[in-house]
Amino acid sequence: MIAGRGRSAIALLAVLAFANARADEYRASSYVFGTIAQVTVLDADVVHAQAAVGRVFGEFDRMHRELHAWKSGDLVALNQAIARGQANIHTTPEIAALIRQSQDLAAKSGDLFNPAIGKLVGLWSFHRDKPGGPVPGAQDIARLVAANPRMSDLSIRGDEVTSSNIAVQVDFGGYAKGYALDRAAEILRVEGISNALINVGGNAMALGRNGARAWRVGLDAPRGAGLLATLELNDGEAVGTSGDYRRYYEIDGKRYSHIIDPRTGYPVAGVESVTVLVSGGAGAGALSDAASKPIFIEGSQDWSKAAARMGVSQAMLVDAEGIIHVTPALKSRLSFVDPARVAVR
């Protein structure tokens, strides 16, 4: 863990600090979930702030171990039992709760948010720390698509899980960072921290305020050309971004990203990024992360319909031409670097 005071940049989502560092600011960073997580806390007691942030990073480490989709742990054990056709599989209360939450989110999305397609994710080599192909065969893709694994294939009684489909392989990577935001916020509140900004690889949540003003963040341009826009986050709000530049590889000049359309089995093309802003409330972080996936998959034609299905009014999509599609509710909150590229819808 890297700790300290003052200003620093965050990969993927830039936090815009004041020109002068605050005396009551404590900031620390850690590498987890394959990305950089950073927590900034305003508290006059630096020792208290350091201890609270340490508990957050300890929780992130635990989640990374226990919820990992392809390294030995409780989730992998569950998936192995499902593949064997085992019934009444005992799992942890946390995984059972995450399955219930993701089933609700999947139902709202029309199964475009689908954590049950872990086998497809693995087939495309995104179950590696460094994905890189080869491109899977069309027959292998078609076979997994035909198996039609969905979260609704799982039934839960207490902490016991049974699947009606052995093709289900649960992978919470589609909203793990958002869930991490929710857990971090819960820990900080219990520790008596009222003002903080939590960032997990481009997904952020605000608690309270940054002194006299709201927390201010910058959204990176999908193709690394600086900032796309800036946004002020109010207490409890969460912002999540999914992009084809996060986890991807290129073969013969074609980009393959980790966001896969479960209907076709192929990575989504034609979209560079999707950003979702969710107001405060239980599960705001998880929703901000999960909702970006069906919006991304529906693409520039039907993205706003996908947002509406997820109950999201503040969303933005950047298409492959660099055109920014944004809902009126989110446009009013953003300060764009290049307003000429914005198409409101």
Salt bridges, closest charged atoms under 4 A:
ASP24 OD1 - ARG22 NE 3.00
GLU25 OE2 - ARG27 NH2 3.56
ASP43 OD2 - HIS48 ND1 3.07
GLU59 OE2 - ARG62 NH2 2.82
GLU59 OE2 - ARG183 NE 2.88
GLU66 OE1 - ARG62 NH1 2.76
GLU94 OE2 - ARG62 NH2 2.83
ASP104 OD2 - LYS108 NZ 3.62
ASP129 OD2 - LYS71 NZ 3.34
ASP140 OD1 - ARG143 NH2 3.91
ASP153 OD1 - ARG150 NH2 3.97
ASP171 OD2 - HIS127 NE2 2.88
GLU186 OE1 - ARG183 NH1 2.77
GLU191 OE1 - ARG55 NH1 3.18
GLU232 OE2 - ARG213 NH2 2.45
GLU237 OE1 - ARG333 NH2 2.76
ASP244 OD1 - ARG223 NH1 2.80
GLU250 OE2 - ARG255 NH2 3.47
ASP261 OD2 - ARG263 NH2 2.97
GLU272 OE2 - ARG223 NE 3.79
ASP289 OD1 - LYS293 NZ 2.69
GLU298 OE1 - ARG263 NH1 3.80
GLU298 OE2 - ARG309 NH2 3.00
ASP302 OD1 - LYS305 NZ 3.68
ASP319 OD2 - HIS325 NE2 2.84
